Amino acid sequence: MNTEKFNITPFKDAYTQWLFNRIKFWLEDAKKYSEITEKDFEWVETLMEESKEALNNLSSPTFVMGDFKPGNFLIYLEDSGWEISGVFDFTNSYFADPISDLIKMITYYLDNNERKIAKHLVNVYCRELEEKEDLKKRIKVHMLHQRVLDWGCAKAMNMVTWDNELPFSKWVEAYTDSAASLLE
């Protein structure tokens, strides 16, 4: 978004290419702080290739906050139930795939053994969106994107909270598969 001209600046390349380039950049960066093997790179390339068509066919670009997580929104109890009443921190916002904003919440719920809540969130949010198989492919790539950022950060700061011997591709695959299975 161009805040001087108050218009939306399109991605230099297509959204899919932008996203894939970001993933590759941060994976390469993570090599500085951890072991990222050729097998890890191959796994990432395969996952991206398998999702490319689903991302290219994205038909509902929308506002993406880029950092939707606890602490960046307020909730309020209405007569009809809980509602989001305020959203903060638009530093990473852009217009693209709406399901990408679910990733931090899905991760939060999965890490806290709240799979049922994660499944409910995903299914309510995605009930009127496109074909489930395309959604599964897209959600896997968005989870990969977030997890490569988290991996690199945790390794660089020596703050790993998981089995430190686990290869990157195995660690992130558990998340991508879990996220996709929430749509079943």
C-alpha positions in Angstrom: 0.0 0.0 0.0 1.3 3.4 -1.0 0.5 5.7 2.0 1.5 8.8 0.1 -0.7 8.2 -2.9 -3.3 6.2 -1.0 -3.4 3.4 -3.6 -2.4 -0.3 -3.6 1.0 -1.1 -5.1 0.8 -4.4 -7.0 3.4 -7.1 -6.4 6.4 -6.7 -8.7 5.9 -10.3 -9.8 2.8 -12.3 -9.3 1.8 -13.0 -5.7 2.8 -16.6 -5.9 6.3 -15.7 -7.1 6.6 -13.1 -4.4 5.6 -15.6 -1.7 7.9 -18.4 -3.1 10.8 -15.9 -3.2 10.2 -14.9 0.4 10.2 -18.6 1.5 13.4 -19.3 -0.4 15.1 -16.1 0.9 14.3 -16.9 4.6 15.2 -20.6 4.2 18.6 -19.6 2.8 18.9 -17.1 5.7 18.2 -19.9 8.2 21.2 -21.8 6.8 23.4 -19.2 8.6 22.1 -20.4 12.0 21.2 -24.0 11.5 21.6 -27.0 9.3 19.4 -26.9 6.3 20.1 -29.8 4.0 19.6 -30.3 0.3 16.8 -32.7 1.3 15.1 -29.8 3.1 15.4 -27.6 0.0 14.0 -30.3 -2.2 11.0 -30.8 0.2 10.3 -27.1 0.1 10.5 -26.9 -3.7 8.2 -29.9 -4.0 5.6 -28.4 -1.7 5.7 -25.1 -3.5 5.4 -26.7 -6.9 2.4 -28.8 -5.7 0.7 -25.6 -4.6 1.6 -23.3 -7.4 -1.6 -23.8 -9.4 -3.8 -23.3 -6.4 -2.1 -20.1 -5.5 -2.1 -18.8 -9.1 -5.8 -19.5 -9.2 -6.5 -17.4 -6.1 -9.8 -15.7 -6.9 -10.4 -13.8 -3.7 -7.5 -11.5 -2.9 -8.3 -9.6 0.3 -6.8 -7.5 3.0 -4.2 -9.6 5.0 -3.2 -8.2 8.3 0.1 -10.2 8.2 0.3 -10.6 12.0 -3.1 -11.8 13.2 -2.3 -13.4 16.7 -3.3 -12.9 20.3 -2.1 -9.5 21.4 -2.9 -7.9 18.1 -6.7 -8.0 18.4 -9.4 -7.4 21.1 -12.5 -9.5 21.6 -15.8 -8.5 23.1 -18.7 -10.6 24.4 -21.8 -9.6 22.6 -25.3 -11.1 23.1 -24.6 -13.3 20.1 -21.2 -14.5 21.3 -17.6 -13.4 21.1 -16.7 -10.9 18.4 -13.4 -9.2 17.4 -13.8 -5.6 18.4 -10.4 -4.2 17.6 -7.3 -5.1 15.4 -3.8 -3.6 15.8 -0.5 -3.7 14.0 -0.8 -3.4 10.3 2.9 -3.2 9.7 3.0 -6.4 7.6 -0.4 -5.9 5.8 -1.0 -6.5 2.1 -3.7 -7.7 -0.3 -3.5 -11.4 -1.1 -4.6 -14.8 0.1 -7.0 -14.4 3.0 -6.2 -17.7 4.6 -2.6 -16.6 5.3 -3.9 -14.6 8.3 -5.0 -17.8 10.0 -1.6 -19.4 10.3 -0.4 -17.8 13.5 -3.7 -18.7 15.2 -3.6 -22.2 13.9 0.0 -22.6 15.1 -0.9 -21.2 18.5 -3.8 -23.7 18.9 -1.8 -26.7 17.6 1.1 -25.9 19.9 -1.3 -25.7 22.8 -3.1 -29.0 22.0 -6.2 -27.2 21.0 -6.7 -28.9 17.6 -10.5 -28.8 18.0 -10.5 -25.0 18.3 -8.1 -24.8 15.3 -10.3 -26.9 13.2 -13.4 -24.8 14.1 -11.5 -21.6 13.3 -10.4 -22.9 9.9 -13.8 -24.4 8.9 -15.8 -21.3 9.9 -13.4 -19.0 8.1 -13.2 -21.2 5.0 -16.7 -22.5 4.7 -17.6 -20.2 1.8 -14.1 -20.2 0.1 -13.0 -22.1 -2.8 -12.5 -25.8 -3.3 -11.0 -27.6 -0.2 -8.1 -29.3 -2.1 -6.9 -25.9 -3.3 -7.3 -24.5 0.3 -5.2 -27.4 1.7 -2.4 -26.7 -0.8 -2.5 -22.9 0.0 -2.6 -23.4 3.8 0.4 -25.7 3.6 2.5 -23.0 1.8 1.4 -20.3 4.2 2.3 -22.6 7.1 5.7 -23.3 5.5 6.2 -19.5 5.1 5.5 -18.8 8.8 7.5 -21.8 10.1 10.6 -20.9 8.1 10.5 -17.5 9.7 10.0 -19.1 13.1 12.8 -21.7 12.6 15.3 -19.1 11.5 14.5 -16.7 14.4 14.6 -19.5 17.0 17.8 -20.9 15.7 19.5 -17.5 15.4 18.5 -16.5 18.9 19.2 -20.0 20.3 15.7 -20.2 21.6 14.6 -23.6 20.1 11.6 -25.0 21.9 11.4 -28.3 20.0 13.7 -31.3 19.4 16.9 -29.5 18.2 18.0 -32.5 16.2 14.8 -32.6 14.1 15.5 -31.7 10.4 13.8 -28.6 9.1 11.6 -30.5 6.6 10.4 -33.0 9.2 9.6 -30.3 11.7 7.7 -28.1 9.3 5.9 -31.1 7.6 4.2 -31.9 10.8 2.7 -28.4 10.8 1.8 -28.3 7.1 0.1 -31.7 7.3 -1.8 -30.7 10.5 -2.9 -27.4 9.1 -4.2 -29.1 5.9 -6.0 -31.8 7.8 -8.0 -29.2 9.6 -10.0 -28.8 6.4 -11.1 -32.4 6.4 
